């Protein structure tokens, strides 16, 4: 999937993706951040994925991210993508 392609995902009541595949069980915004990472828009590349420092625009688009400061995407050897959000306190403790 590229940014100009739209994929419709079936979501649970908690807004996680129900469709089988690399994003199954993840929040609806994970595929969007994944595409941004592939386009070089992540704030940091890691050995296992990407890190995004969340900003006001992210909170406006994805209200569920309010209260968090960082989103980390990782992939496994099977190509599945996982997202995790952190507060700055959690980042400092890591």
C-alpha positions as CSV (number, residue, x, y, z in Angstrom):
1,X,0.0,0.0,0.0
2,X,1.3,3.5,-0.9
3,X,0.0,6.8,0.5
4,X,-2.1,7.4,-2.6
5,X,-3.8,4.1,-2.3
6,X,-6.7,3.7,0.0
7,X,-7.3,0.4,1.8
8,X,-10.5,-0.1,3.8
9,X,-10.0,-1.9,7.0
10,X,-12.8,-3.4,9.1
11,X,-12.4,-2.1,12.7
12,X,-13.4,-3.3,16.1
13,X,-15.3,-1.1,18.6
14,X,-11.8,-0.2,20.0
15,X,-10.7,0.8,16.5
16,X,-8.3,-2.0,16.0
17,X,-8.0,-3.7,12.6
18,X,-10.0,-6.9,12.2
19,X,-8.7,-7.8,8.7
20,X,-6.1,-10.6,8.5
21,X,-2.7,-9.5,7.5
22,X,0.3,-7.5,8.6
23,X,-1.8,-4.9,10.6
24,X,-4.3,-7.3,12.2
25,X,-5.0,-6.3,15.8
26,X,-3.3,-2.9,15.5
27,X,-4.9,0.5,15.8
28,X,-6.3,2.0,12.6
29,X,-3.6,4.6,12.4
30,X,-0.7,2.1,12.3
31,X,-0.8,1.5,8.5
32,X,-0.7,5.3,8.0
33,X,2.4,5.7,10.1
34,X,3.9,2.6,8.5
35,X,3.5,4.3,5.0
36,X,5.0,7.5,6.4
37,X,8.0,5.4,7.7
38,X,8.5,3.8,4.3
39,X,8.4,7.3,2.8
40,X,11.3,8.4,5.1
41,X,9.1,10.5,7.3
42,X,9.9,8.8,10.7
43,X,11.9,10.8,13.2
44,X,14.3,7.9,13.8
45,X,15.1,4.6,12.2
46,X,16.0,1.7,14.4
47,X,17.3,-1.8,13.8
48,X,13.8,-3.1,14.2
49,X,11.6,-0.3,12.9
50,X,10.9,3.4,13.2
51,X,10.1,6.0,15.9
52,X,7.8,9.0,15.5
53,X,7.8,11.9,17.9
54,X,4.1,12.8,18.2
55,X,3.0,16.4,17.5
56,X,-0.2,18.4,17.7
57,X,-1.2,17.5,14.2
58,X,-1.1,13.8,15.1
59,X,-3.3,14.4,18.1
60,X,-5.8,16.2,15.9
61,X,-5.9,13.4,13.3
62,X,-5.8,10.6,15.8
63,X,-7.3,11.7,19.2
64,X,-6.4,8.3,20.7
65,X,-2.8,9.4,20.7
66,X,-3.4,12.3,23.1
67,X,-1.3,11.9,26.3
68,X,1.5,10.1,24.5
69,X,4.7,11.5,23.1
70,X,6.2,8.8,20.9
71,X,5.0,6.0,18.6
72,X,7.3,3.2,17.8
73,X,6.7,0.8,14.9
74,X,8.4,-2.6,14.7
75,X,8.2,-5.5,12.3
76,X,8.9,-9.1,12.8
77,X,10.5,-11.7,10.5
78,X,7.1,-12.6,9.0
79,X,6.4,-8.9,8.0
80,X,3.8,-8.2,10.7
81,X,3.8,-4.6,11.9
82,X,3.3,-3.6,15.6
83,X,2.8,-0.2,17.1
84,X,3.4,0.9,20.6
85,X,2.9,4.4,22.2
86,X,4.9,5.9,25.0
87,X,4.8,8.9,27.3
88,X,8.0,10.9,27.8
89,X,8.3,9.4,31.3
90,X,8.3,5.9,29.8
91,X,10.9,6.9,27.2
92,X,13.2,8.3,29.9
93,X,12.9,5.1,31.9
94,X,13.8,2.8,29.0
